[in-house]
């Protein structure tokens, strides 16, 4: 499934070097199932190319698959106290979680497909995102390296830190409605756009051809950052720090803005605070 919010990449771009892989069958192969109640369940395995990984889960069921030298997970039965950890320098194809999570740690894993979480997440860490991260609920703390793809949350994003944004979309108040394993049965939300909020967004790199939207409806063209965007309930981008600036094709839109620091593109000078973000063409107040 392709997200309609992802901008098309006009030329090859990368947030960071990714591991090369040999194209194999895209048919998922079930490797193991973890069933955990109170104790942590673990599985140590490897992909066909020899890349080793470990999956650990506390409270829930995790079906672990390999496909095309990438890792796939279908996780069910989780609660707000569930912890999921993936160790190893591998790539995710598709990941679905049918409930909430306390902690999802995959700090050396690149998301190259779709990760869909039906509930809310307390803490989530990824190495990078070149696919789509869709969280139907809210997020307290999200850390992702470079982002080439899409990050959306139906609710509030309290704190988010990323690397560079390249052809990327970050949105709070947007629900893609993906909940089922490997997306064979994808529910369509009646109203995908609503109110949102981002408490703090820190971008440790340049922002290129990318958009950040809070409580926005992208309009008829289905692209955030364009002229026809309107409020879908509004919301505040309370704190924004962009270390290395943004190009002219990148935009930030919300119902209101708090503290904003914006660096200069291609400059090592520290980011400076904008006393009036709306005087800068990168910023749009949704109406």
CORCORQUI-V947812 format. One record per residue. N is the residue number from 0. RES is the residue in one letter. PHI is phi in radians with two decimals (999 if undefined). NEAR is the number of other ideal C-beta (glycine too) atoms within 12 Angstrom. D_FIRST is the distance of its C-alpha to the first C-alpha in whole Angstrom. Layout:
[[N RES PHI NEAR D_FIRST] [N RES PHI NEAR D_FIRST]]
//
This chain:
[[0 X 999 23 0] [1 X -1.93 18 4] [2 X -1.37 35 7] [3 X -1.33 24 9] [4 X -1.63 37 12] [5 X -1.50 35 12] [6 X -1.22 32 14] [7 X -1.26 16 14] [8 X -1.47 18 17] [9 X -1.49 11 20] [10 X -2.66 11 21] [11 X -1.08 11 21] [12 X -2.37 24 21] [13 X -2.43 24 21] [14 X -1.31 35 22] [15 X -2.87 25 24] [16 X -1.08 13 25] [17 X -1.94 28 22] [18 X -1.19 24 23] [19 X -1.24 11 23] [20 X -2.54 24 21] [21 X -1.67 14 22] [22 X -1.20 12 19] [23 X -2.15 17 19] [24 X -1.19 14 18] [25 X -1.62 18 14] [26 X -1.39 13 15] [27 X -1.10 27 16] [28 X -2.00 22 20] [29 X -1.24 20 21] [30 X -1.70 24 24] [31 X -2.96 26 25] [32 X -2.20 22 25] [33 X -1.72 35 26] [34 X -2.09 22 28] [35 X -2.26 28 30] [36 X -1.91 17 32] [37 X -1.77 14 34] [38 X -1.62 13 35] [39 X -1.34 22 32] [40 X -1.71 28 30] [41 X -2.30 23 30] [42 X -2.46 31 28] [43 X -1.88 17 29] [44 X -2.56 27 27] [45 X -2.58 21 26] [46 X -1.48 29 24] [47 X -1.12 21 25] [48 X -1.48 22 26] [49 X 1.67 16 28] [50 X -1.13 26 26] [51 X -1.56 20 27] [52 X -2.65 34 26] [53 X -2.35 29 27] [54 X -2.01 43 25] [55 X -2.21 31 27] [56 X -2.45 41 27] [57 X -2.06 30 29] [58 X 1.29 30 29] [59 X 2.48 36 26] [60 X -2.20 28 24] [61 X -2.18 42 22] [62 X -1.60 31 20] [63 X -1.91 38 20] [64 X -2.17 34 18] [65 X -2.08 36 18] [66 X -2.73 30 16] [67 X 0.93 26 17] [68 X 1.03 28 19] [69 X -2.22 40 17] [70 X -1.78 46 17] [71 X -2.20 40 15] [72 X -2.33 50 16] [73 X -2.05 37 16] [74 X -2.03 47 19] [75 X -2.37 30 21] [76 X 1.22 28 24] [77 X -1.49 36 24] [78 X -2.32 26 26] [79 X -1.17 22 27] [80 X -1.84 21 29] [81 X -1.33 37 27] [82 X -2.15 34 27] [83 X -2.21 49 24] [84 X -2.27 33 25] [85 X -2.16 43 24] [86 X -1.91 24 26] [87 X 2.07 30 26] [88 X -1.55 27 25] [89 X -2.29 40 21] [90 X -2.04 37 18] [91 X -1.50 46 15] [92 X -1.48 36 12] [93 X -2.01 37 10] [94 X -2.38 48 13] [95 X -2.21 43 13] [96 X -2.24 45 16] [97 X -1.52 29 18] [98 X -2.45 29 20] [99 X -1.69 34 22] [100 X -2.47 46 24] [101 X -1.40 28 27] [102 X -2.50 30 26] [103 X -2.21 45 23] [104 X -1.90 29 24] [105 X -2.53 39 23] [106 X -1.21 22 25] [107 X -1.95 27 24] [108 X -1.93 42 21] [109 X -1.64 40 18] [110 X -1.50 43 15] [111 X -1.94 33 13] [112 X -2.31 36 9] [113 X -2.05 39 8] [114 X -1.95 50 11] [115 X -2.09 44 12] [116 X -2.10 44 15] [117 X -1.31 33 16] [118 X -1.91 34 20] [119 X -1.87 31 22] [120 X -2.33 47 23] [121 X -1.36 29 26] [122 X -2.28 28 26] [123 X -2.48 45 23] [124 X -2.30 32 23] [125 X -2.29 39 21] [126 X -1.18 33 22] [127 X -2.86 38 20] [128 X -2.35 48 16] [129 X -1.99 41 14] [130 X -2.25 36 11] [131 X -2.30 38 10] [132 X -1.87 52 12] [133 X -2.11 45 12] [134 X -2.06 46 16] [135 X -1.22 34 16] [136 X -1.69 32 20] [137 X -1.92 34 22] [138 X -2.33 43 23] [139 X -1.49 27 27] [140 X -2.50 26 26] [141 X -2.24 41 23] [142 X -2.18 34 24] [143 X -2.39 44 22] [144 X -1.19 34 23] [145 X -1.11 35 22] [146 X -2.15 48 19] [147 X -1.80 39 17] [148 X -1.83 41 13] [149 X -2.22 41 13] [150 X -2.24 49 15] [151 X -2.32 52 15] [152 X -2.34 45 18] [153 X -1.21 38 18] [154 X -1.96 32 22] [155 X -1.42 31 24] [156 X -1.90 47 24] [157 X -1.23 27 28] [158 X -2.45 30 28] [159 X -2.42 45 25] [160 X -2.24 34 26] [161 X -2.33 44 24] [162 X -1.54 33 25] [163 X -1.12 33 25] [164 X -1.93 47 22] [165 X -2.26 37 21] [166 X 0.94 34 18] [167 X -1.95 47 17] [168 X -2.29 46 17] [169 X -2.16 50 18] [170 X -2.46 53 18] [171 X -1.96 47 20] [172 X 1.70 44 20] [173 X -2.09 46 17] [174 X -2.11 34 15] [175 X -1.41 37 11] [176 X 1.38 27 12] [177 X -1.49 39 10] [178 X -2.34 32 12] [179 X -1.59 21 12] [180 X -1.05 27 12] [181 X 1.04 27 9] [182 X 1.16 27 8] [183 X -1.29 14 10] [184 X -2.37 15 11] [185 X -1.76 22 9] [186 X -1.23 18 12] [187 X -1.75 14 13] [188 X -1.13 20 15] [189 X -1.12 9 18] [190 X -2.39 15 19] [191 X -1.26 28 16] [192 X -2.07 35 19] [193 X -2.74 30 22] [194 X -1.15 31 25] [195 X -2.52 45 24] [196 X -2.87 35 26] [197 X -2.11 47 26] [198 X -1.27 30 30] [199 X -2.67 29 30] [200 X -2.21 46 27] [201 X -2.06 32 29] [202 X -2.01 42 27] [203 X -1.59 25 29] [204 X 3.05 32 29] [205 X -1.27 33 28] [206 X -1.99 43 26] [207 X -2.20 34 24] [208 X 0.86 29 22] [209 X -2.33 46 21] [210 X -2.44 40 21] [211 X -2.08 47 22] [212 X -2.29 51 22] [213 X -2.16 49 24] [214 X 1.10 38 24] [215 X -1.96 45 22] [216 X -1.94 33 21] [217 X -1.30 34 19] [218 X 1.41 21 21] [219 X -1.15 12 20] [220 X -1.46 15 19] [221 X 1.01 24 16] [222 X -2.22 30 17] [223 X -1.18 45 19] [224 X 1.64 38 22] [225 X -1.68 23 23] [226 X -1.19 14 26] [227 X -1.59 18 25] [228 X -1.17 35 24] [229 X -2.35 23 26] [230 X -1.23 26 26] [231 X -1.94 31 24] [232 X 2.39 27 27] [233 X 1.31 27 28] [234 X 2.62 37 28] [235 X -1.82 32 30] [236 X -1.70 43 29] [237 X -1.29 27 32] [238 X -2.57 29 32] [239 X -2.39 41 31] [240 X -2.24 33 32] [241 X -2.05 44 31] [242 X -1.08 29 33] [243 X -2.02 29 32] [244 X 1.36 31 32] [245 X -2.43 41 29] [246 X -1.43 25 29] [247 X -1.27 15 30] [248 X -1.64 23 26] [249 X -1.86 36 25] [250 X -2.51 40 26] [251 X -2.21 45 26] [252 X -2.36 47 26] [253 X -2.83 45 27] [254 X -1.33 33 30] [255 X -2.82 29 33] [256 X -2.18 35 33] [257 X -1.71 25 35] [258 X -1.35 22 36] [259 X -2.21 35 35] [260 X -2.12 28 36] [261 X -2.26 36 34] [262 X -1.38 28 35] [263 X -1.82 21 36] [264 X -1.02 23 34] [265 X 1.08 13 35] [266 X -2.31 16 38] [267 X -1.64 12 39] [268 X -1.14 14 41] [269 X -1.06 15 40] [270 X -1.12 27 37] [271 X -1.92 19 40] [272 X -1.30 19 39] [273 X -1.66 25 39] [274 X -1.18 13 41] [275 X -2.32 12 40] [276 X -0.99 31 36] [277 X -1.24 20 36] [278 X -1.41 14 38] [279 X -1.73 26 36] [280 X -1.15 18 33] [281 X -1.27 32 30] [282 X -1.95 31 31] [283 X -2.34 32 30] [284 X -1.57 26 31] [285 X -1.33 36 29] [286 X -2.25 17 31]]
//
